[in-house]
Amino acid sequence: MELWLAGLTLVGLIGALVFSRVNATVLFLIAALFCLISGLVNIDTFWSKTTNEGLVTLVLLILCAVALERLPWLGMLSRTVDSPRLSWSIAKIVAIAAPMSAVLNNTAVVAGLANVLRRSEYHASSRLLLPLSYAAILGGTLTLIGTSTNLIVSSFLEDRRGVGLGFGDFFVISAPVVLFVGLLLVVLARRLPTRENFEAVETEYTLEAEVDSEGALVGRTVEEAGLRALETLYLAEILRDGRKIKPVSPTDILLSGDRLVFTGDVSDVARIDHVEGLSTFAKREGLMQSELTEVLVAPGSILNGRSAKSLGFRARFNAAIVAVQRDGKHVEGRLGELPLSAGDLLVLATGDDFAERKNLSRNFIVLSESLDVRLMDPTAGFLATAALFAIIALAAWGAIPLSLGLLLLLVGFWAADVVSVDDLRRRFPFDIWILVSSALVVADAMVESQFVESVIGSAMPLLSGSAPFLGLVIIFVLTLILTELITNNAAAALMFPVGYALAEASGVDVMPFALAVAFAASGSFLTPYGYATNLIVQNIAGYTRGDYLRFGYPITLAYTVGVLAMLHTVYFAQG
Protein backbone atom coordinates (compact mmCIF):
# COMPACT_ATOMS: atom_id res chain seq x y z
CA MET A 1 0.00 0.00 0.00
CA GLU A 2 2.80 2.39 0.94
CA LEU A 3 4.44 1.73 -2.42
CA TRP A 4 1.30 2.80 -4.29
CA LEU A 5 0.78 5.86 -2.10
CA ALA A 6 4.36 6.97 -2.68
CA GLY A 7 4.01 6.45 -6.43
CA LEU A 8 0.75 8.39 -6.51
CA THR A 9 2.36 11.25 -4.56
CA LEU A 10 5.36 11.49 -6.88
CA VAL A 11 3.37 11.23 -10.12
CA GLY A 12 0.87 13.80 -8.88
CA LEU A 13 3.65 16.15 -7.81
CA ILE A 14 5.49 15.94 -11.14
CA GLY A 15 2.25 16.39 -13.08
CA ALA A 16 1.30 19.46 -11.05
CA LEU A 17 4.76 20.99 -11.41
CA VAL A 18 4.76 20.57 -15.18
CA PHE A 19 1.15 21.32 -16.08
CA SER A 20 -0.17 23.66 -13.38
CA ARG A 21 0.73 27.25 -12.60
CA VAL A 22 0.74 26.68 -8.83
CA ASN A 23 3.96 27.74 -7.12
CA ALA A 24 6.44 24.87 -6.67
CA THR A 25 6.79 25.64 -2.96
CA VAL A 26 3.05 25.16 -2.42
CA LEU A 27 3.05 21.89 -4.37
CA PHE A 28 5.96 20.42 -2.43
CA LEU A 29 4.33 21.44 0.85
CA ILE A 30 1.06 19.74 -0.14
CA ALA A 31 2.98 16.60 -1.12
CA ALA A 32 4.86 16.61 2.19
CA LEU A 33 1.64 17.00 4.18
CA PHE A 34 0.08 14.15 2.21
CA CYS A 35 3.07 11.97 3.09
CA LEU A 36 2.57 12.85 6.76
CA ILE A 37 -1.20 12.28 6.80
CA SER A 38 -0.96 9.02 4.85
CA GLY A 39 1.66 7.64 7.22
CA LEU A 40 4.52 7.52 4.73
CA VAL A 41 6.55 9.59 7.23
CA ASN A 42 6.06 10.19 10.93
CA ILE A 43 5.81 13.54 12.68
CA ASP A 44 9.36 13.37 14.07
CA THR A 45 10.79 12.90 10.57
CA PHE A 46 8.61 15.69 9.25
CA TRP A 47 9.92 18.25 11.74
CA SER A 48 13.50 17.06 11.66
CA LYS A 49 13.80 18.03 7.97
CA THR A 50 13.22 21.69 8.84
CA THR A 51 16.53 21.83 10.72
CA ASN A 52 18.69 20.00 8.20
CA GLU A 53 22.18 21.57 8.44
CA GLY A 54 22.46 22.04 4.70
CA LEU A 55 19.12 23.87 4.71
CA VAL A 56 20.22 26.04 7.64
CA THR A 57 23.39 26.87 5.70
CA LEU A 58 21.33 27.87 2.68
CA VAL A 59 19.10 30.17 4.75
CA LEU A 60 22.12 31.81 6.41
CA LEU A 61 23.76 32.35 3.02
CA ILE A 62 20.66 34.07 1.65
CA LEU A 63 20.54 36.33 4.72
CA CYS A 64 24.24 37.16 4.39
CA ALA A 65 23.55 38.05 0.75
CA VAL A 66 21.44 40.98 1.98
CA ALA A 67 24.70 42.59 3.10
CA LEU A 68 26.92 41.23 0.35
CA GLU A 69 24.69 42.79 -2.30
CA ARG A 70 25.78 46.15 -0.90
CA LEU A 71 29.43 45.59 -1.74
CA PRO A 72 30.63 48.42 -4.01
CA TRP A 73 32.72 46.27 -6.37
CA LEU A 74 29.94 45.26 -8.76
CA GLY A 75 28.98 48.85 -9.50
CA MET A 76 32.61 49.82 -9.97
CA LEU A 77 33.32 46.94 -12.35
CA SER A 78 30.08 47.36 -14.30
CA ARG A 79 31.22 50.77 -15.54
CA THR A 80 34.21 49.15 -17.29
CA VAL A 81 32.21 46.61 -19.31
CA ASP A 82 31.01 48.60 -22.32
CA SER A 83 33.40 48.44 -25.27
CA PRO A 84 33.17 49.24 -29.02
CA ARG A 85 34.09 45.62 -29.84
CA LEU A 86 31.26 43.19 -29.11
CA SER A 87 33.60 40.26 -28.42
CA TRP A 88 35.57 42.31 -25.91
CA SER A 89 32.37 43.44 -24.15
CA ILE A 90 31.14 39.83 -23.86
CA ALA A 91 34.54 38.68 -22.59
CA LYS A 92 34.46 41.33 -19.85
CA ILE A 93 30.87 40.41 -18.97
CA VAL A 94 31.90 36.76 -18.50
CA ALA A 95 35.05 37.73 -16.58
CA ILE A 96 33.03 39.85 -14.14
CA ALA A 97 29.70 38.02 -13.85
CA ALA A 98 31.02 34.46 -13.45
CA PRO A 99 33.42 35.07 -10.52
CA MET A 100 30.94 37.42 -8.84
CA SER A 101 28.16 34.83 -9.10
CA ALA A 102 30.42 32.23 -7.49
CA VAL A 103 30.16 34.06 -4.15
CA LEU A 104 27.21 36.45 -4.53
CA ASN A 105 23.54 35.99 -5.37
CA ASN A 106 23.48 35.69 -9.17
CA THR A 107 20.12 37.45 -9.37
CA ALA A 108 21.67 40.55 -7.78
CA VAL A 109 24.69 40.29 -10.10
CA VAL A 110 22.53 40.13 -13.23
CA ALA A 111 20.17 42.90 -12.09
CA GLY A 112 23.10 45.21 -11.30
CA LEU A 113 24.98 44.65 -14.55
CA ALA A 114 21.83 44.60 -16.68
CA ASN A 115 20.92 48.07 -15.50
CA VAL A 116 24.21 49.32 -16.98
CA LEU A 117 24.30 47.19 -20.12
CA ARG A 118 20.77 48.09 -21.22
CA ARG A 119 22.13 51.61 -21.78
CA SER A 120 25.20 50.46 -23.72
CA GLU A 121 26.67 53.15 -25.94
CA TYR A 122 27.88 50.68 -28.55
CA HIS A 123 25.63 47.60 -28.67
CA ALA A 124 22.00 46.60 -28.56
CA SER A 125 21.05 45.22 -25.18
CA SER A 126 19.76 42.13 -26.98
CA ARG A 127 23.36 41.19 -27.72
CA LEU A 128 24.61 41.62 -24.18
CA LEU A 129 22.03 40.55 -21.63
CA LEU A 130 21.51 36.89 -22.50
CA PRO A 131 25.29 36.22 -22.36
CA LEU A 132 25.22 38.03 -19.00
CA SER A 133 22.53 35.68 -17.66
CA TYR A 134 24.34 32.60 -18.94
CA ALA A 135 27.66 33.78 -17.48
CA ALA A 136 26.01 34.24 -14.08
CA ILE A 137 24.49 30.74 -14.28
CA LEU A 138 27.91 29.30 -15.13
CA GLY A 139 29.56 31.20 -12.30
CA GLY A 140 27.07 29.82 -9.81
CA THR A 141 28.35 26.29 -10.51
CA LEU A 142 31.90 27.15 -9.39
CA THR A 143 31.32 26.90 -5.64
CA LEU A 144 29.07 25.31 -3.07
CA ILE A 145 27.53 28.72 -2.29
CA GLY A 146 27.30 29.94 -5.90
CA THR A 147 23.65 28.95 -6.29
CA SER A 148 20.90 27.69 -4.04
CA THR A 149 20.70 24.54 -6.18
CA ASN A 150 24.15 23.42 -5.06
CA LEU A 151 23.26 23.84 -1.40
CA ILE A 152 19.93 22.07 -1.89
CA VAL A 153 21.67 19.02 -3.38
CA SER A 154 24.22 19.18 -0.57
CA SER A 155 21.32 19.23 1.91
CA PHE A 156 19.89 16.06 0.38
CA LEU A 157 23.26 14.33 0.39
CA GLU A 158 23.87 15.28 4.00
CA ASP A 159 20.42 13.99 4.92
CA ARG A 160 21.19 10.61 3.35
CA ARG A 161 24.79 9.98 4.43
CA GLY A 162 25.60 12.65 7.03
CA VAL A 163 28.14 14.52 4.89
CA GLY A 164 27.30 17.05 2.21
CA LEU A 165 29.25 18.43 -0.74
CA GLY A 166 32.38 20.55 -0.40
CA PHE A 167 33.77 23.56 -2.26
CA GLY A 168 36.36 21.57 -4.14
CA ASP A 169 33.78 19.05 -5.38
CA PHE A 170 32.25 21.74 -7.59
CA PHE A 171 35.30 23.74 -8.62
CA VAL A 172 37.34 20.87 -10.00
CA ILE A 173 34.46 19.96 -12.33
CA SER A 174 33.13 23.38 -13.24
CA ALA A 175 36.25 25.52 -13.67
CA PRO A 176 37.23 24.02 -17.07
CA VAL A 177 33.57 24.01 -18.15
CA VAL A 178 33.11 27.69 -17.27
CA LEU A 179 36.22 28.62 -19.25
CA PHE A 180 35.12 26.54 -22.26
CA VAL A 181 31.49 27.68 -22.34
CA GLY A 182 32.48 31.27 -21.48
CA LEU A 183 34.70 31.34 -24.57
CA LEU A 184 31.80 29.95 -26.59
CA LEU A 185 29.58 32.81 -25.35
CA VAL A 186 32.10 35.28 -26.74
CA VAL A 187 32.19 33.51 -30.11
CA LEU A 188 28.43 33.03 -30.45
CA ALA A 189 27.22 36.42 -29.20
CA ARG A 190 26.89 37.69 -32.77
CA ARG A 191 24.11 35.13 -33.31
CA LEU A 192 21.84 37.13 -31.03
CA PRO A 193 19.50 39.56 -32.78
CA THR A 194 20.55 43.14 -33.30
CA ARG A 195 17.29 44.99 -33.22
CA GLU A 196 17.71 48.40 -34.77
CA ASN A 197 14.74 49.47 -32.70
CA PHE A 198 16.01 48.03 -29.45
CA GLU A 199 15.54 51.39 -27.75
CA ALA A 200 11.87 51.21 -28.77
CA VAL A 201 11.59 47.67 -27.42
CA GLU A 202 12.76 48.92 -24.05
CA THR A 203 10.13 51.67 -23.95
CA GLU A 204 7.19 49.92 -25.60
CA TYR A 205 4.88 49.82 -22.61
CA THR A 206 1.13 49.55 -22.24
CA LEU A 207 -0.48 52.61 -20.64
CA GLU A 208 -4.08 53.13 -19.57
CA ALA A 209 -6.21 56.22 -19.11
CA GLU A 210 -9.89 56.86 -18.37
CA VAL A 211 -12.34 59.32 -19.91
CA ASP A 212 -13.61 61.55 -17.08
CA SER A 213 -17.38 61.40 -16.56
CA GLU A 214 -17.77 65.22 -16.71
CA GLY A 215 -14.85 65.82 -19.00
CA ALA A 216 -14.56 67.58 -22.32
CA LEU A 217 -13.96 64.36 -24.26
CA VAL A 218 -17.38 62.79 -23.67
CA GLY A 219 -19.30 62.62 -26.95
CA ARG A 220 -16.33 63.55 -29.12
CA THR A 221 -14.69 61.28 -31.68
CA VAL A 222 -11.19 59.95 -31.25
CA GLU A 223 -9.94 62.25 -33.98
CA GLU A 224 -11.71 65.31 -32.54
CA ALA A 225 -10.14 64.58 -29.16
CA GLY A 226 -6.67 64.68 -30.72
CA LEU A 227 -5.86 61.16 -29.64
CA ARG A 228 -4.60 60.16 -33.08
CA ALA A 229 -1.76 62.65 -32.97
CA LEU A 230 0.16 61.87 -29.80
CA GLU A 231 3.34 61.10 -31.79
CA THR A 232 5.05 58.44 -29.63
CA LEU A 233 1.81 57.03 -28.17
CA TYR A 234 -0.71 54.93 -30.09
CA LEU A 235 -4.34 54.33 -29.05
CA ALA A 236 -4.55 50.54 -29.31
CA GLU A 237 -7.99 49.75 -27.87
CA ILE A 238 -10.99 51.06 -25.93
CA LEU A 239 -12.43 49.09 -23.01
CA ARG A 240 -16.15 49.78 -22.51
CA ASP A 241 -18.59 47.87 -20.27
CA GLY A 242 -16.59 44.68 -20.51
CA ARG A 243 -16.26 45.00 -24.32
CA LYS A 244 -13.10 45.65 -26.29
CA ILE A 245 -13.10 48.04 -29.25
CA LYS A 246 -10.14 47.15 -31.41
CA PRO A 247 -8.87 48.46 -33.78
CA VAL A 248 -9.88 51.96 -32.84
CA SER A 249 -11.39 54.05 -35.64
CA PRO A 250 -10.90 57.84 -35.84
CA THR A 251 -14.72 58.13 -35.89
CA ASP A 252 -15.31 56.12 -32.68
CA ILE A 253 -17.17 58.27 -30.14
CA LEU A 254 -15.79 58.47 -26.58
CA LEU A 255 -18.14 57.83 -23.67
CA SER A 256 -17.92 58.50 -19.96
CA GLY A 257 -15.86 55.84 -18.16
CA ASP A 258 -14.16 54.53 -21.31
CA ARG A 259 -10.72 53.11 -20.58
CA LEU A 260 -8.24 53.93 -23.32
CA VAL A 261 -5.24 51.66 -23.76
CA PHE A 262 -2.15 53.23 -25.35
CA THR A 263 1.16 51.69 -26.40
CA GLY A 264 4.44 53.47 -26.94
CA ASP A 265 7.11 55.45 -25.16
CA VAL A 266 6.35 55.52 -21.45
CA SER A 267 8.40 58.68 -21.03
CA ASP A 268 5.67 60.50 -22.93
CA VAL A 269 2.93 59.64 -20.44
CA ALA A 270 2.70 63.36 -19.66
CA ARG A 271 1.08 63.82 -23.08
CA ILE A 272 -1.92 61.89 -21.80
CA ASP A 273 -2.15 63.79 -18.55
CA HIS A 274 -2.20 67.09 -20.41
CA VAL A 275 -5.28 66.04 -22.40
CA GLU A 276 -8.26 67.71 -20.72
CA GLY A 277 -10.89 65.18 -19.68
CA LEU A 278 -8.48 62.24 -19.65
CA SER A 279 -6.56 60.92 -16.64
CA THR A 280 -4.32 58.02 -15.70
CA PHE A 281 -4.75 55.99 -12.55
CA ALA A 282 -1.58 57.47 -11.11
CA LYS A 283 -2.87 60.98 -11.75
CA ARG A 284 -6.12 60.22 -9.93
CA GLU A 285 -4.09 58.85 -7.02
CA GLY A 286 -2.14 62.09 -6.87
CA LEU A 287 1.21 60.48 -7.65
CA MET A 288 2.07 61.85 -11.07
CA GLN A 289 4.14 64.70 -9.64
CA SER A 290 6.86 62.29 -8.56
CA GLU A 291 9.62 60.84 -10.71
CA LEU A 292 8.70 57.68 -12.60
CA THR A 293 10.43 54.53 -11.33
CA GLU A 294 11.10 51.45 -13.45
CA VAL A 295 10.97 48.09 -11.68
CA LEU A 296 10.89 44.43 -12.59
CA VAL A 297 8.57 42.00 -10.78
CA ALA A 298 10.90 39.67 -8.91
CA PRO A 299 10.65 35.87 -9.01
CA GLY A 300 8.80 34.84 -5.86
CA SER A 301 7.04 38.21 -5.55
CA ILE A 302 3.60 38.37 -3.95
CA LEU A 303 2.49 40.03 -7.21
CA ASN A 304 2.90 36.85 -9.27
CA GLY A 305 -0.49 35.79 -10.59
CA ARG A 306 -2.34 38.64 -8.85
CA SER A 307 -3.59 42.03 -9.94
CA ALA A 308 -2.72 45.42 -8.51
CA LYS A 309 -6.37 45.94 -7.54
CA SER A 310 -6.66 42.67 -5.60
CA LEU A 311 -3.46 43.41 -3.67
CA GLY A 312 -4.24 47.00 -2.73
CA PHE A 313 -1.14 48.12 -4.61
CA ARG A 314 -1.24 51.78 -3.56
CA ALA A 315 -1.55 51.02 0.15
CA ARG A 316 1.04 48.25 0.06
CA PHE A 317 3.76 50.09 -1.88
CA ASN A 318 2.66 53.76 -1.98
CA ALA A 319 2.88 53.58 -5.75
CA ALA A 320 0.62 53.34 -8.77
CA ILE A 321 1.22 51.43 -11.99
CA VAL A 322 1.59 53.79 -14.94
CA ALA A 323 2.59 51.22 -17.55
CA VAL A 324 3.38 47.53 -18.06
CA GLN A 325 5.65 45.70 -20.49
CA ARG A 326 5.67 41.93 -20.98
CA ASP A 327 7.80 40.05 -23.51
CA GLY A 328 8.40 43.35 -25.27
CA LYS A 329 4.76 43.40 -26.35
CA HIS A 330 1.52 45.28 -25.78
CA VAL A 331 -0.36 43.87 -22.79
CA GLU A 332 -4.11 43.72 -23.22
CA GLY A 333 -6.65 44.44 -20.48
CA ARG A 334 -7.11 46.89 -17.63
CA LEU A 335 -3.81 47.51 -15.89
CA GLY A 336 -5.34 47.47 -12.42
CA GLU A 337 -6.99 44.11 -13.06
CA LEU A 338 -4.17 42.51 -15.07
CA PRO A 339 -2.61 39.46 -13.34
CA LEU A 340 1.09 40.28 -13.08
CA SER A 341 3.92 37.82 -13.70
CA ALA A 342 7.54 37.47 -12.65
CA GLY A 343 9.69 39.35 -15.13
CA ASP A 344 7.05 41.99 -15.97
CA LEU A 345 8.49 45.47 -16.35
CA LEU A 346 6.46 48.13 -14.55
CA VAL A 347 6.70 51.88 -14.58
CA LEU A 348 5.49 53.25 -11.26
CA ALA A 349 4.55 56.67 -10.03
CA THR A 350 5.82 56.50 -6.47
CA GLY A 351 5.16 58.23 -3.19
CA ASP A 352 7.79 59.78 -0.93
CA ASP A 353 8.53 56.66 1.13
CA PHE A 354 8.53 54.11 -1.70
CA ALA A 355 12.30 53.50 -1.44
CA GLU A 356 12.02 52.82 2.31
CA ARG A 357 9.19 50.28 2.07
CA LYS A 358 10.20 47.04 3.82
CA ASN A 359 8.55 44.87 1.16
CA LEU A 360 10.36 46.51 -1.77
CA SER A 361 13.33 44.16 -2.26
CA ARG A 362 11.22 41.02 -1.90
CA ASN A 363 8.82 42.05 -4.66
CA PHE A 364 10.81 44.18 -7.11
CA ILE A 365 14.15 44.49 -8.77
CA VAL A 366 14.52 48.26 -9.06
CA LEU A 367 16.07 49.37 -12.34
CA SER A 368 15.90 53.13 -11.85
CA GLU A 369 19.31 54.37 -10.77
CA SER A 370 17.77 56.87 -8.38
CA LEU A 371 16.70 54.01 -6.13
CA ASP A 372 19.87 51.98 -6.10
CA VAL A 373 20.46 50.06 -2.88
CA ARG A 374 22.62 51.68 -0.18
CA LEU A 375 26.20 50.56 -0.85
CA MET A 376 29.06 50.12 1.61
CA ASP A 377 31.95 52.52 1.47
CA PRO A 378 35.20 51.05 0.05
CA THR A 379 36.72 50.43 3.51
CA ALA A 380 33.66 48.57 4.80
CA GLY A 381 33.44 46.74 1.46
CA PHE A 382 37.07 45.60 1.76
CA LEU A 383 36.54 44.32 5.32
CA ALA A 384 33.30 42.52 4.37
CA THR A 385 34.98 40.92 1.35
CA ALA A 386 37.97 39.81 3.42
CA ALA A 387 35.66 38.32 6.07
CA LEU A 388 33.68 36.45 3.39
CA PHE A 389 36.76 34.91 1.79
CA ALA A 390 38.16 34.03 5.22
CA ILE A 391 34.96 32.13 6.04
CA ILE A 392 35.02 30.37 2.66
CA ALA A 393 38.68 29.38 3.12
CA LEU A 394 38.16 28.07 6.65
CA ALA A 395 35.09 26.09 5.58
CA ALA A 396 36.87 24.70 2.51
CA TRP A 397 39.76 23.50 4.69
CA GLY A 398 37.37 21.94 7.18
CA ALA A 399 38.43 24.23 10.02
CA ILE A 400 34.84 25.28 10.79
CA PRO A 401 31.41 24.23 9.50
CA LEU A 402 30.16 26.54 6.77
CA SER A 403 26.93 27.14 8.69
CA LEU A 404 28.89 28.38 11.73
CA GLY A 405 31.05 30.63 9.57
CA LEU A 406 28.02 32.19 7.87
CA LEU A 407 26.32 32.70 11.24
CA LEU A 408 29.38 34.55 12.57
CA LEU A 409 29.52 36.60 9.37
CA LEU A 410 25.84 37.52 9.67
CA VAL A 411 26.25 38.54 13.32
CA GLY A 412 29.24 40.66 12.31
CA PHE A 413 27.22 42.41 9.60
CA TRP A 414 24.46 43.11 12.10
CA ALA A 415 26.88 44.38 14.76
CA ALA A 416 28.53 46.69 12.22
CA ASP A 417 25.10 48.02 11.21
CA VAL A 418 25.53 46.82 7.63
CA VAL A 419 22.15 45.08 7.90
CA SER A 420 19.27 45.58 10.30
CA VAL A 421 16.82 43.15 11.83
CA ASP A 422 14.16 44.57 9.51
CA ASP A 423 16.40 43.86 6.49
CA LEU A 424 16.77 40.24 7.57
CA ARG A 425 13.10 39.82 8.41
CA ARG A 426 11.87 40.96 5.01
CA ARG A 427 14.47 38.89 3.12
CA PHE A 428 14.05 35.67 5.12
CA PRO A 429 13.62 32.96 2.47
CA PHE A 430 10.45 31.28 3.74
CA ASP A 431 9.71 29.90 0.26
CA ILE A 432 13.13 28.22 -0.06
CA TRP A 433 12.97 26.91 3.50
CA ILE A 434 9.52 25.38 2.98
CA LEU A 435 10.39 23.98 -0.48
CA VAL A 436 13.61 22.26 0.61
CA SER A 437 12.28 20.90 3.90
CA SER A 438 9.14 19.64 2.14
CA ALA A 439 11.24 18.07 -0.62
CA LEU A 440 13.35 16.30 2.02
CA VAL A 441 10.15 14.88 3.52
CA VAL A 442 8.93 13.67 0.11
CA ALA A 443 12.34 12.15 -0.65
CA ASP A 444 12.35 10.31 2.67
CA ALA A 445 8.88 8.94 1.93
CA MET A 446 10.02 7.70 -1.49
CA VAL A 447 13.01 5.93 0.07
CA GLU A 448 11.30 4.46 3.14
CA SER A 449 8.39 3.13 1.06
CA GLN A 450 10.92 1.43 -1.26
CA PHE A 451 9.30 3.19 -4.22
CA VAL A 452 12.52 4.61 -5.65
CA GLU A 453 14.33 1.31 -5.14
CA SER A 454 11.48 -0.50 -6.88
CA VAL A 455 11.65 1.83 -9.89
CA ILE A 456 15.43 1.55 -10.09
CA GLY A 457 15.20 -2.22 -9.70
CA SER A 458 12.80 -2.39 -12.64
CA ALA A 459 15.13 -0.29 -14.76
CA MET A 460 18.33 -2.14 -13.90
CA PRO A 461 17.78 -5.01 -16.40
CA LEU A 462 17.72 -2.37 -19.14
CA LEU A 463 21.09 -1.11 -17.92
CA SER A 464 22.63 -4.53 -17.30
CA GLY A 465 25.98 -4.82 -18.96
CA SER A 466 26.24 -1.05 -19.31
CA ALA A 467 28.80 1.06 -17.54
CA PRO A 468 27.51 2.98 -14.49
CA PHE A 469 28.40 6.15 -16.34
CA LEU A 470 25.47 5.55 -18.71
CA GLY A 471 23.11 5.76 -15.73
CA LEU A 472 24.73 9.05 -14.73
CA VAL A 473 24.19 10.41 -18.25
CA ILE A 474 20.51 9.47 -18.07
CA ILE A 475 20.12 11.20 -14.68
CA PHE A 476 21.85 14.32 -16.03
CA VAL A 477 19.67 14.55 -19.15
CA LEU A 478 16.42 13.94 -17.25
CA THR A 479 17.31 16.64 -14.70
CA LEU A 480 18.25 19.03 -17.51
CA ILE A 481 14.86 18.51 -19.15
CA LEU A 482 12.97 18.94 -15.86
CA THR A 483 14.84 22.17 -15.13
CA GLU A 484 13.49 23.73 -18.31
CA LEU A 485 9.94 22.50 -17.59
CA ILE A 486 9.70 23.51 -13.92
CA THR A 487 12.44 25.27 -11.92
CA ASN A 488 16.03 24.44 -11.07
CA ASN A 489 15.41 23.87 -7.37
CA ALA A 490 12.33 21.70 -7.96
CA ALA A 491 14.19 19.63 -10.57
CA ALA A 492 17.07 19.02 -8.16
CA ALA A 493 14.67 18.02 -5.38
CA LEU A 494 12.88 15.52 -7.62
CA MET A 495 15.91 13.91 -9.27
CA PHE A 496 18.32 13.60 -6.36
CA PRO A 497 16.59 10.56 -4.76
CA VAL A 498 16.56 8.83 -8.16
CA GLY A 499 20.24 9.53 -8.79
CA TYR A 500 21.20 8.42 -5.29
CA ALA A 501 19.26 5.16 -5.56
CA LEU A 502 20.71 4.43 -9.01
CA ALA A 503 24.26 4.92 -7.71
CA GLU A 504 23.62 2.58 -4.80
CA ALA A 505 22.02 -0.05 -7.06
CA SER A 506 25.03 0.18 -9.41
CA GLY A 507 27.44 -0.19 -6.50
CA VAL A 508 29.34 3.02 -7.25
CA ASP A 509 30.14 6.26 -5.44
CA VAL A 510 27.09 8.50 -5.10
CA MET A 511 29.17 11.69 -5.35
CA PRO A 512 29.25 12.00 -9.18
CA PHE A 513 25.52 11.31 -9.33
CA ALA A 514 24.81 14.04 -6.78
CA LEU A 515 27.01 16.45 -8.74
CA ALA A 516 25.31 15.46 -11.99
CA VAL A 517 21.95 16.48 -10.50
CA ALA A 518 23.38 19.79 -9.21
CA PHE A 519 25.04 20.74 -12.49
CA ALA A 520 22.09 19.68 -14.65
CA ALA A 521 19.62 21.60 -12.47
CA SER A 522 21.69 24.74 -13.04
CA GLY A 523 21.97 24.21 -16.80
CA SER A 524 18.95 26.25 -17.85
CA PHE A 525 19.76 27.91 -21.17
CA LEU A 526 16.76 27.07 -23.39
CA THR A 527 13.83 28.92 -21.82
CA PRO A 528 13.29 32.07 -19.75
CA TYR A 529 11.49 30.14 -17.00
CA GLY A 530 13.95 27.59 -15.65
CA TYR A 531 16.25 30.14 -13.99
CA ALA A 532 15.52 33.53 -12.44
CA THR A 533 18.32 35.37 -14.28
CA ASN A 534 16.90 34.33 -17.66
CA LEU A 535 13.54 35.75 -16.64
CA ILE A 536 15.11 39.04 -15.55
CA VAL A 537 16.80 39.76 -18.87
CA GLN A 538 13.85 38.62 -21.01
CA ASN A 539 11.81 41.77 -20.75
CA ILE A 540 14.70 44.17 -20.34
CA ALA A 541 16.08 43.20 -23.76
CA GLY A 542 12.81 42.12 -25.37
CA TYR A 543 13.88 38.50 -25.96
CA THR A 544 11.50 35.97 -27.47
CA ARG A 545 11.41 32.27 -26.61
CA GLY A 546 12.98 31.63 -30.00
CA ASP A 547 16.00 33.73 -28.99
CA TYR A 548 16.60 31.42 -26.03
CA LEU A 549 16.32 28.31 -28.18
CA ARG A 550 18.57 29.55 -30.98
CA PHE A 551 21.30 30.88 -28.72
CA GLY A 552 20.84 28.40 -25.91
CA TYR A 553 21.02 25.06 -27.67
CA PRO A 554 24.77 25.19 -28.56
CA ILE A 555 25.47 26.46 -25.03
CA THR A 556 23.42 23.58 -23.58
CA LEU A 557 25.27 21.03 -25.72
CA ALA A 558 28.68 22.45 -24.80
CA TYR A 559 27.76 22.60 -21.10
CA THR A 560 26.42 19.03 -21.14
CA VAL A 561 29.46 17.61 -22.92
CA GLY A 562 31.83 19.58 -20.70
CA VAL A 563 30.27 18.56 -17.38
CA LEU A 564 29.87 14.91 -18.34
CA ALA A 565 33.44 14.76 -19.65
CA MET A 566 34.80 16.21 -16.40
CA LEU A 567 32.66 13.88 -14.24
CA HIS A 568 33.92 10.92 -16.25
CA THR A 569 37.53 12.07 -16.00
CA VAL A 570 37.45 12.67 -12.25
CA TYR A 571 35.28 9.76 -11.08
CA PHE A 572 35.19 7.03 -13.74
CA ALA A 573 38.32 7.16 -15.93
CA GLN A 574 40.54 5.67 -13.23
CA GLY A 575 38.39 2.58 -13.02
C-alpha positions, 0 to 999 in steps of 0.5 A: 500500500505504501508503495502505491501511495508513494508512487501516486504522490510522486506522479501527482507532484510531477504532473502538477509541477509541469502542467499547473501554474501553482507555485512549486513551494506550495506543491511540495508542501502539499505533497509533504503534508500528504506523506505525513497524513498518509503515514509515509513519514512520521511527525518526528521525521517531518519536523527534523527536515526543517533543521537540516544543516544544509538547509540552515546553511542555505538560509544563512547564506541568503541572509548574508547576501542581503549585506553582500549585495551592498558591496561596491565592487559590482557597480565599480566593475560594471562601468568598465564593461562597455566596449566598441568591440562586441567580443571584448564586451562579452569577454568582460561580462563573462570575466566579471559576472562568473566570478561574482556569481560564485560568491554572490547571489546571481540574481543581484549580479545580473540585475546590477549589470543589466541596468548598466548594459541596457544603456550600452553606448555601442551595442543593442542590449539584446546582444549583451544581456543573455550572455550576461545571464548565462555567465552568471548561471555558469559562475554559480556552478563554481562553488558550493555557495554559488547557487541555491541549487548546489546547497539544496543538493548538498542538503539532500546528500547530508540527509542521506549519508551525514556529509554534504558536498564541499567547495572543491567538489564543484570547482574541479568539475566546473572551472574548465567548463566555465572557461570553455562555455564562457569562450563559446559565449564570446564567439556566439554572441553575434548570433543574437538579434541586433534589433535596430529598434532596441531602444523602442523595445525597451520603452514599448509599454502599455499605458491606460487612461480613463475618460472623465465622466464630466470631462470635455472628451465625452461625446467627441470622436477619437480624432476630434479629441486629438488622440490620433496625434500623440506622436510616440503614443498609439491608441490601441484599444478602448475598453467599454462595459466589458467589451473591447473596441479594437482596432480603434477608428478615428470616428469612434465616439468616446463615452464617460468611463471609457478606458483607453489603452495606449502603447508606446514610449512611457516617457511620454505619459505626460502627453496623456495627462495634459489632455483635458478630460483624460486621466491616468490611474496614477494621476487620480491617485495624486502620484504623477508629480513624482519621478517615474520609477522602473521596476521588474517584478521579482521571481517569488514576488507576492504580485505573481499571478495577482492584480494590482487591484486585488493586492491593494497596490497603492496602500502596500507600496505607496505607488501606482502602476503607470505602464506595463511591459511583458515580452516586449509586447503590448499587454491587453486588459485593464492595468489594475486588473491585469494578473502580473507575472515574474519578469514583468516590467512596470513603470510606477509613479511613487510616493515619498517613502517608496524606497524605504518600504520594507517589502520593496526588495522582496517584490521588485528588482529596481532598475531606476538608478535613483533608487539603487540600494545603499552601498558600503563605502570602500573600507567597509566593502574591503573588510566585508569581502575579506571576512567572506573569503576568510569564512570560505577558506576556513570552511573549505579546509574543514576548520569550521562548519560553513553554517557556523562561519556564515552565522558569525559573518551575519552577526558581524554584519548586524553588529557593524550596522551593515544590515538591520533586523528589519532587512533580515526579516523581510528577506528571510527565504520562507519559500526556499525553506519550505520547499527544501524541507518539504522536498526532504520529507517527500524524498524520505517517503520515497526511500522508506516506502521502497518506491525509488528502489522499486523503480530503479530495480525495474530499470536495472535489467535495461542497464545490465551490462552497461557502464555505471556512467550511462546511468549518470548520463541518463540522470543528467539529461532527465534533470536538464529537461525537468529544469526547463519544464519547472524550476532548477530547485524543484528539478534538483529536489525531484531527481536527487533521490533517483540519482542516489538510488541508481548509484547505490544499485550500481554499486558506485560512489554517489558523489558524481551522481549528486554532482550530476543532478546539481550541475544539470539543475543549473543548466537552464539555457533554453527557456526564460522560465527555468532560472531567475536570471533568464527571466530578468533579462527577457523583458529588459532586452525584449527576448522571445522564446525563439532567442533562447532556443537559438542561442541556448542550444549550442550552449546547452550542448557544450555545457552538457558535454563539458560537465559529463566529460569532467565527471567521467575524467574525475570519477570514472576514468581511473576505473 
